[in-house]
Amino acid sequence: MVRARVEARGISLAALSRMIGRNEAFVQQWLEQGTPRKLDEDDRLRMAMALDVDEVSLGARMPWRPVA
């Protein structure tokens, strides 16, 4: 999904990495090598905003809500 959104927005993985304040290889390593295993909350938020997707699609947990 990330690769498709990157292509749709006309940016590169390196550009996305820079947009979230990381080194150019960060997103590629996350996608291909699984490093890091879990995105930091701030990285995930910035990436979701850059790709215009919900954070849950990038691995965020659904917020807990009490049963009414």
Summary of the structure (lengths in Angstrom):
residues: 68
radius of gyration: 12.8
end to end distance: 33.8
largest distance: 45.4
contacts: 153
relative contact order: 0.18
helix: 56%
strand: 0%
